[in-house]
Amino acid sequence: MKKIEAIIQPDALENVKQALFDAQIHKMTVHRVRGCGQQRGYSESYRGKVYKVNLLEKIKLEIAVNDEFVDPCIEAIIKGARTGNIGDGKIFVSELQRCVRIRTGETGNDAIG
């Protein structure tokens, strides 16, 4: 079992969701987050003052998958999010020690589904 976390551009969310659905991955958690990476933000002028905006709006996806879905999930995220520009995002994969479905008490691979 793995947990896949992806940080993507907000406008890529619909494309990523569709690519995940096409890969038979339907379960995910989506967060609106702020952060910066290589983009380092941008400068904006408001009423004659210049402001540095270095925390940009991003979307964070969290997806728990069984091992056979790790590569299809990563490929789907890349397919939906890649533009070739700085700021397309990052994908992190980590090991899940345990998963429990609250409703039924199922554990492990059965709980992820």
C-alpha positions as CSV (number, residue, x, y, z in Angstrom):
1,M,0.0,0.0,0.0
2,K,1.3,3.5,-0.9
3,K,0.2,7.0,-0.3
4,I,0.6,9.3,-3.3
5,E,0.7,13.0,-2.7
6,A,0.7,15.4,-5.6
7,I,1.0,19.2,-5.7
8,I,-0.4,20.6,-8.9
9,Q,-1.6,23.8,-10.5
10,P,-5.2,24.6,-9.7
11,D,-6.2,24.8,-13.4
12,A,-4.8,21.2,-13.9
13,L,-7.2,19.6,-11.4
14,E,-10.0,18.7,-13.8
15,N,-7.5,17.2,-16.3
16,V,-5.8,15.2,-13.5
17,K,-9.1,14.0,-12.1
18,Q,-10.2,12.8,-15.6
19,A,-6.9,11.0,-16.2
20,L,-7.2,9.3,-12.8
21,F,-10.8,8.3,-13.5
22,D,-9.6,6.9,-16.9
23,A,-7.0,4.8,-15.0
24,Q,-9.8,3.4,-12.7
25,I,-8.6,5.5,-9.7
26,H,-11.7,7.1,-8.2
27,K,-10.8,7.7,-4.5
28,M,-8.8,10.9,-3.6
29,T,-8.7,13.8,-1.2
30,V,-8.2,17.3,-2.6
31,H,-6.9,20.3,-0.6
32,R,-6.4,23.9,-1.5
33,V,-2.9,24.8,-0.3
34,R,-0.3,27.6,-0.7
35,G,3.4,27.1,-1.4
36,C,6.4,27.9,-3.5
37,G,9.1,26.0,-5.2
38,Q,11.2,26.9,-8.2
39,Q,8.7,29.5,-9.3
40,R,9.6,31.6,-6.2
41,G,6.4,33.7,-6.7
42,Y,6.0,37.0,-8.4
43,S,5.8,40.7,-7.7
44,E,2.6,42.7,-7.8
45,S,1.9,46.4,-7.6
46,Y,-1.0,47.7,-5.6
47,R,-1.7,51.4,-5.1
48,G,1.9,52.3,-5.9
49,K,3.5,49.7,-3.7
50,V,5.3,46.6,-4.9
51,Y,4.4,43.4,-3.1
52,K,6.2,40.1,-3.3
53,V,3.8,37.2,-3.6
54,N,5.8,34.0,-2.9
55,L,3.1,31.6,-1.6
56,L,1.1,30.6,-4.7
57,E,-2.2,28.8,-4.8
58,K,-1.8,25.1,-5.4
59,I,-3.9,21.9,-5.2
60,K,-2.7,18.9,-3.1
61,L,-4.1,15.5,-4.0
62,E,-3.8,12.6,-1.5
63,I,-4.5,9.1,-2.9
64,A,-4.0,5.8,-1.1
65,V,-3.6,2.9,-3.6
66,N,-2.6,-0.7,-3.6
67,D,0.8,-1.5,-5.1
68,E,-0.5,-2.4,-8.6
69,F,-2.1,1.1,-8.9
70,V,1.0,3.1,-8.0
71,D,2.5,3.5,-11.6
72,P,-0.9,4.0,-13.3
73,C,-1.7,6.7,-10.7
74,I,1.6,8.5,-11.2
75,E,1.3,8.3,-15.0
76,A,-2.3,9.7,-14.8
77,I,-1.2,12.7,-12.6
78,I,1.6,13.5,-15.0
79,K,-0.6,13.2,-18.0
80,G,-3.2,15.6,-16.6
81,A,-0.8,18.1,-15.0
82,R,2.2,18.4,-17.3
83,T,2.5,21.6,-19.3
84,G,6.3,21.7,-19.5
85,N,6.5,24.9,-17.5
86,I,8.0,25.6,-14.1
87,G,5.4,25.0,-11.4
88,D,3.7,21.9,-12.9
89,G,4.2,20.3,-9.5
90,K,5.6,17.4,-7.7
91,I,4.6,13.8,-6.8
92,F,5.6,12.1,-3.5
93,V,5.1,8.4,-2.9
94,S,5.4,7.0,0.6
95,E,4.7,3.6,2.3
96,L,1.4,3.2,4.2
97,Q,1.9,1.2,7.3
98,R,-1.7,0.6,8.0
99,C,-5.2,1.4,6.6
100,V,-8.5,0.8,8.3
101,R,-12.0,1.3,6.8
102,I,-14.0,2.8,9.6
103,R,-17.4,1.6,8.4
104,T,-16.5,-2.1,8.1
105,G,-13.4,-2.6,10.1
106,E,-11.5,-3.9,7.0
107,T,-7.8,-3.5,7.1
108,G,-4.9,-3.4,4.6
109,N,-5.5,-3.7,0.9
110,D,-9.2,-4.5,1.4
111,A,-9.7,-1.2,3.2
112,I,-8.2,0.8,0.3
113,G,-10.4,-1.0,-2.2
